[in-house]
Amino acid sequence: MAQTRTESELTELIAALVAIETENPPGNEAACTDYIVDWFDERGIDADRVERPYPDRPQVGARVGDGDPTVVLNGHVDVVPAGDLDQWSVGPYDAVVEDGTLYGRGSADMKTGVALGMLAMAEFDRAFEGAELDGSLVFHAAIGEETAEPGTRSLLESGYDGDYGVVLEPTGLRTATSEKGLAWYEIGVGGDPSHASRPDQGTNAIQHARPVLDALADYDAEVREREDDLVGRAYATVTKFEAGTKENVVPERAAITVDRRFLPSESADEIDGEIDDLLAEVAADHGVEITWERTRTYESASVPSDSDLAAVFREHSAAVADVPTEPWGIQASTDVRNFVNDAGIEAITWGPGDISQAHTYDEHVDLAHAADGYEALVRALTDLFGGDP
């Protein structure tokens, strides 16, 4: 099937999506999902506003074709906050294009992927209607990915599912069949407040936190010995430490945040047990009051590296953009876990853009690379639908 979309059309759509501020928190996706529904409506494609899990933050689900197989193209429209605007050389929502590069929050993570999915829906709607190909294509514009909310899972549960899934995150067009999991832990260490002029009257929670931090450092060293061929090492990183209410008050509580990156062979429940055992030992050895909770979880996920879906995307990405074809995994966490773990759907993470641009100041995407991504996507889908790429 011949590709008919041009780089200018793709640039225009990416820019339009980037220009709509969709920061999460707080969860400002509604204006963008309205835009996407209207865009599909203008092209005669039925798209639904899905009000699960939150009525005030609708998602988009759409389907074209009625044959087999069914491929789901998934993207999220929420972005992380732009942060300190003085650190941007352009406005984060101005969607400025310079020398073939488009700048703006969400340009890489992941509105370029969303734009590819939208254009593919229009492309294959015509192909299915003209009986050039047989299959069906489903599109997701999900909310809440940046904060581990059940956006994609709700879309799958609402019937926007299929035989294969492609999560269009920026991977440089490499095909990821495996990804790390992520669990965040909040650890509380107790003390007893007093005036700093009488420090011995109280119990300083910061001092009580020292053995906890030492134990966490040892734990990090231990888990770094665990490795996966595709996604690399596990980590347990202390990312926040908070204590104290005023300069002259001995703090009664310290809070420690741990970012635990885990492998497909590990599970969040197993890690809960490790954290519990570690903290229980510190509490017993040092007489420290310690509490903990897991506050956010992205489960790890994997499919066979030689899956049919992965093989097709590797082949056409290499043909278009000379992308490496060896098995590969992504170290970040994506909604592919909802396809694999929750819905039992063979799925990969694949898309244009550089993951190192995610969440950065002056985030950007190379538009020629995005166009290559669209060509590779069309070729791969055409192959899956029985056509001649």
C-alpha positions, 0 to 999 in steps of 0.5 A: 500500500502506498504511503500518502501522508506527507511530512508537512501534514505530520508536522502540522498535526504534531504542532497542533497537539503540542500546542494544547497544554495537557499537563498531569498533574493536574490532568488537563487532557480534555481539550486535547481529546476534544481536538482528536475527536473533532479531527476524526469526525472531520474525516468521517471516522467515529471516535468515542469520548470514553469517560472511564475512569474519570468523567472530567478527563475523557479519553479517545477510543476509535476503530476502523475496519472489521477484519482480522487481525486487529492492531491497537495503536496506543498513545497518551496525551498527558505530559509532565509539567513544563517546569521553570519557563525561564529554562526554555529557550522557546515557549513549551506550548508554542510548537516552534519549528527550527531547522527540521526540529519541533520544540515543545513539551510532549513533542517526544513524549509522546504527541508525535506517537499520537499523531502517527496513530491518528494519521494511520487511522485515516490511511487505513480507513480508506484502505479497508473501505477500498478492500485493499487490505483486510483487518482492523485498526484501533486507536487510543488517546489515553490519559494519566500515563505519567502518573500510573493512572488506569487510562489505557487499562480502562480503554482496553476494558471498554472494548478497544482491544485487539490481537496486537498492541503497539505503544507509540512511545519514543524508542528511536524506532527500535522494537522493545519487547521487554520493559522494566517495572517501577515502584515508588516507596515512601518510608517514614521514620519517627522521632519526638519534637523539641526545641533545638535549644534543648535537643536532648529533650526530643528524638531527632528523626534525622538521626534515626533515618541514618541507619535506614539510609545506610540499609537502603544503600546496601540494598541498592548495591545488592539489587544492582547485581540483578540483570536482564539481557534486554533491560539491564540492571535493577536499581533502588535509588533514594530520590527524596529526603524530607524532614523538619518544620522549622529551623529551631525545632528538632524534627519528629519525622523524616520521609524517604522516597525510594525509586525501585526499578525492577526486572521482568523476572521480579514483581512488586509483591516480591519487592514489598517483601524485601522492603518490609524485611529490610526495614523490620531489621533496621527497626529491631537493631536500632529501636527506630519507628519506621512505616512504609507504603508503596505509592505508585507501581508500573509493573514490568512486562515482556513478550517473546523477543522473537514474536511475530509482531516484533519481527515485522516492526524490526524488519520495516524499521530497519528498511526505512531508517537502518535501525538495529534489529537485535532484541532490545528492551526499554528501561523506562516504564510504559502502558505496554504492561496493560496490554501484556499483563492485564489484557493478555495481548501481544504488544511492543513499545515502538515509536519515533523520537529520542527517549532522552528528550522526555521530561527535559527543557527544550524537549524536541523531536526530529521531524524527518525521523518522525516521517520515517517512523510514519513510513515504517508504521504504514509498512509494518501495518500493511504487512500485518494486514496481508498487503504488500508494503 
